[in-house]
């Protein structure tokens, strides 16, 4: 066991990876969409003057946010349009200063208007939410990429403004959404033609700002007091998929790219086991000893994958094809194609070994910086949000926490 002096040195090691300046948080896209919709609806009310801000109940967290409104105007007697601008805070976010439009069409309900309020079907009837230009749609099914939190946020806030006999159709528009989406990995996740209204909270926490690590550490400290097995997710996709797998949300810890410091912190806090739940293009870096996964600092995904393919005995020509792949997802598709063509099992062999090395090197990393033993298991998923591989250790953890 490490001495008190050793522990102090470890905390200094963790602190050196961050600055002392607290990053400024902002709000997620659903908040600006909701603010614009509220402003548009109020514009249709006679006698309500234009206000340059609106108050949005964020629900998660349970606070109100004052959101500036840039413009608002009536289009017809029953339709209005309002514009807000995205402000995600101190983050390297493509949506910074992007206009978010909401067009609200006000109508009257039919004879069923007196039915009991509050049920999900009732709210769907009263408030229809559509995705316009720049809002992505799901390649499979074609529905708008407007997720649960955004829908709940819009309906909760707008329903408070409606009279019993009224209904509205809200169309969210992001004029720059299609162009911005081309610079993201949305298409690989099955969302095309625009951006998603994604998020589980109204607060946008700057994942890439160094000071954000302190916030993550505080959250980790709180959860380490409740559980001896925690689940680390790099971002929202991992968090969402982990919930779908039945994992207790209270065990989930967002790490962003700060996996190394967060692993060490968990060990120092007495966490006994950690499940790493993440996109394969991120987690495979750990198999090469890269514990800060932001691509601006270290990448090497194709080199890592090619090296493990060669070690597994894959023919040189196929290894060359893997090395030439533009992305980790393209390389995975190539491996799957080879398996389908030849009846081989390269995906299982290569990714199985990568995942086992992630477990081993993560546990070793914690021990090297703390002299503490922590069991680590890994679950890797692809852009289709389907699990590629999970280690035996991870499988054991899942049976305990799901």
N, C-alpha and C positions, 0 to 999 in steps of 0.2 A: 504493500500500500504506500502511496506517495506521502511525503511529509507535508506539513502546512506550507513550508517554503516552496516545495514543488508545486503545490496547488496554486500558490500565488503566481508562480512563473507561468503556469498554464493559462491562468486568466489574463496575464499580460500578453501571452501569445494570441489569445482570442481577440483581445482589444486592439492589437496591432493591425488587424484586418479591417478595422472600421475607423471612421473619423469621429470626432466628438460633436460634430454639427448634426443636429437632429433634422432629417429631411422633412420638407413640407409635404403633407399629404393633401390629396385633392379628392375628387369624386369620380365614380365610375360612369360610363356612358349612359346606363339606364336613368341615372339621376337627372342628367341634362335633358334627356328625352321627356321625362316626366315633368320637369320644370316648364319646358316649351309647351307641352300639352295643357298644363294648367293655365298658362298665360293665354293660349289660344281660346280655351273654353271661356275664360273670364272676359275676353274681348267681345264675345257674343252676348254678354249680359248687358242690357241697357243700364246706364248709370254707373257702371264700374269703370273708373278711369284707368288708363295704362299705368302700370307700375314697373319700374326698372328692375325689380327683383321679385321673386316668388319664394315662398317657404315650402320646402318639400320635406315631408315626414319620411326619413330614410328607412324606417322599420328595422333594418339591421345596419347599424345599431339604432336604438330607439331614441334618436335625436332628430331635430329639425335642422335643415341647411338652407341658408339664404342663397339662391342661385340668380345671378344676373341674367336679365333678358335683353337681348340685343335689339330685336325688332318684333313687332306684332301688328297684324292687319287683318281686317275682314276681307274675304274674297267674294262671298255672297251673303245673303241675309242669314244663312244658317251654317256658313263655313268660315273658319279663320285659320291663319297660319302664324306661328311664332318661331323665333330662332334663339337658341342659346349656343354658347361655345364651350367645348370641352376643356376642362382644366383638371388633369389627373395629378397635379402636384409636381414635386421634384422627381421626375421619372423620365427615362428615355422612352417616351410613349409616342407612337405615331399619331395619335389622335389629339395631341396638344394643339389647342386653339382651333380645332375643327368645328365648323358649324353643324349643329344638330337641329333639324326642323321637325315640327309636329303640326300636322294639319288635322283639325278637329271638325267633324261634320255633326251637327246637332239635329236630332229628330225626335219623334214621339213614339212611344211604345203602343202596342196594341192592347187588346182587352185584358191581357194577362198581367198588366202593370201592377195590379194590387196584390200579386202573390207574395209570399213570404220572402223577405230580403235576406241576404247573407249567404245563401248557398252558392256553390261554385257555378252551377248552370245559370243561376240568376244573374251573376256578375258578367258572365260571358254574353248573355243576351243584352244587357244594358251597355256594356263597354266592349266593342270589338276593336282589336289591336292588329294592325296590318303593318307589314314591312314594305316601304316604298323604295325608291332608287337609293342605292348605296347600302341598303341593309341586306346582308347575305341571306341566302336560302340554302336549305339542305339539299345536297345533290341527290340524295335518296328521299323521295317523298315530296320535295319541292317546297316545304313549309318555310316560313321566315325564321331566321336564326335569332329569335327573341326568346330568351330563356326564362326560367321560372321566377327568378327574383325580379327581373324587369317587368314581367306581366303582373306580378303581385303588387309591385311598387306603383305602377300606373293605375291599376284598378282600385287599390286602397285609397290613393290620394284623390283620384277623379270622382269616385263614387260619393265622396263627401260633398261634392259640388253639384250633384245632380238632384233634380226633383223626381218624385216617384214616377211621373209619366214620361220621363225623358230617357233617351238613349243616345249614345254617341259612337262614331267610328273614328278611331285615332290612327292616322297613318304617319309612321316615323320615317323620315328621309334624312340621308346623309349624302349631300351632293358629291363629296370627295371620297365616299366610302369605297367605291369600286376601285379607284386608283390606289388608295391606301392598302386595300386588301391584297393587291398584287405584291406588296412588300412584306406580307405575313405568310404564315404557314396554314392559313385557314383552309385553303383548298385541299391540303393533305389531310385535314381533319373532316373533310366532307362538307365544308361550307364554301359556297361559290358566289361570285358576283357582288361581294360586299363584306362588310364587317358584322360581327355578332354583337348583340346586346347581351353580353355575358357578365356574370359576376354573382357572388353570393352575399355581397354587402354593398352599401352605398359609398364606403370610403375606399379611395384608391391609394393603396400603400405602395410607395416607390420601391419596387423590388431591386432595382439596380443601384440605388443610392447606398453608399457604404453605411451611413448611419442607420439604415433600416435593420441592420443586423441586431442592433440593441433591442429593437422592438420584438424581433423574433425570439431573442434570448429570454426576454421577459415572459413571453407567451409560453415558451418551453419550460421555464421555471415553474409557472403555475400548473402546467399539466403534469410535470414530473412529480408533483406532490400528490397527484391523484392516481397515477398509473405507473406500473413498472415496465409496461410494454407500450411503446408509442409508434405511430406511423408517420414517417417523413414524406412529404409531397413537395415537389419543387414549385408547382404552380397550380392554377385553377383546374386545368384538365385532370391532373392527378387527384386533386381533392374531390372533384365531381365523380370520377370513376371509382375512387375508393368508397365513397358513400353508396354508389350503386352496388358494390360488392357486399354491402351489409356491414361495413366497418363502422363502429361507433364514432360519430363525428367528433366527440369530445377527445378522442385519442389522436386526432389528426393535427399535425404540426406543419405549417408552411415554412419552407426553408429558403425559397428562391434559389439562387446559385451558391449560397453559403453553406454547403454541405459539410465541409471540413470542420469549421468552427462549431457548427451545430452538433455534429457527432461528438466532438470533444466535450462540449458543454453538457450534453446528455449524460455522458459517462461520469462527469464530475458531480452531477446532480443525483447519481444513484440509479439511473434508468438501467434495467437489466437486459432489455432486448429492444431492438429497433427494426421495424419493417420499412425498407426503402421502396416506395411505390412511385414509379416514374416512367417517363417516355424513354425509349431505348436509346435515342440519340444523345440524351443527357447522361443517363446512368452509366452507359458503357465507358464513359471517361474515367469513372472510378476504378475500372478494371486495369487502367494504365497508371493509376496513382495520381490522377488529376482530381483534386478535391474542391476546387472552385470552378464551377462548370460554365461560367459565362464565356461565350465564344470569342469575345474580344480578348480574353486572357489566355485561353487555351482551347484548342479544338482537337484535331487529331482523330476524329471519328473514323474516317475511312482507313487511316493507318492502323488503328486499333482493330477494326473489324477484319481487315486484310491479314493482319498478323495472326489473329485467332483462326481464320480460315486456313492459313498455311500450316499452322501448328496442328490443326485437325486432319491434315493430309489432303486438302482439296487440291485438284490439279492446278498447275501454274496458270493456265489460260483463264480458268474461272477466277482465280485470285486476282489476276490482272483486271478482269471485268469488274470485280468488286471494288478494286482500288480506283477505277475510272468512274464509278457511280457519283452522280452529282450530290446526292444526299444520303444519309443513313437509311432513310425510308426506301430510296431507290435500290440501295444495296440489299435491303431485306427482300424487296420484290424480286431481285435477281436470284437470291438464294432460294426463294420459294418456287420460282420458275424452274430452276435446275432440279429441285426435288420432284416437281410435277413431271418433268420430262424424263427423268432417269430413275424415279422410284427411290431416290436417296433420302437421307434425313439430315441434311446439312444444317437446316435451321435449328433443329433440336440440339445437335452436337455442338455447333458453334455458339449459339446463344446460351445453351446450358453451361458451357465452360466459362463464358463471359460472366454470367450471373454468379457462378460459384466463386470466381475471382473477386467480384464486387463484394460479396459477403466477407471473404477472407481479408481483402485489403482494407475494407472499412473497419473491421474489428481490429486489425493490426494497427491502423491509423490511430484509433482511439487509445489503444494500449501504449503506443509509442509516445503519445503526448500526455498520458495520465497514469500509466501503469495500472489501469483498470480494465477488467475483462467485460466486454459487452457483446452479446450475441446479435448478429445482424443477418437479416434475410432480405431477399430482393424479389420484387415483382416488376417485370418490364412489359410495357404495352406499346403498340404501334399507333400510327396516325389514325387508324380506324377505331381506336379505343378498345381494341381487342388484346387480351393478354397474350404475349408471345411466349413467355417462360416465367416460372416461379421456382425458386429453389426449394429443396426439402425443408430447410429451416423456415422459409417464408410460409410454406404450406402448414407447418406446425403452428406458427404464430396465428395464421388465419383461422384455424380451427378453435383457437383459444379466445379470439377477440371478436369474431363475427356471430 
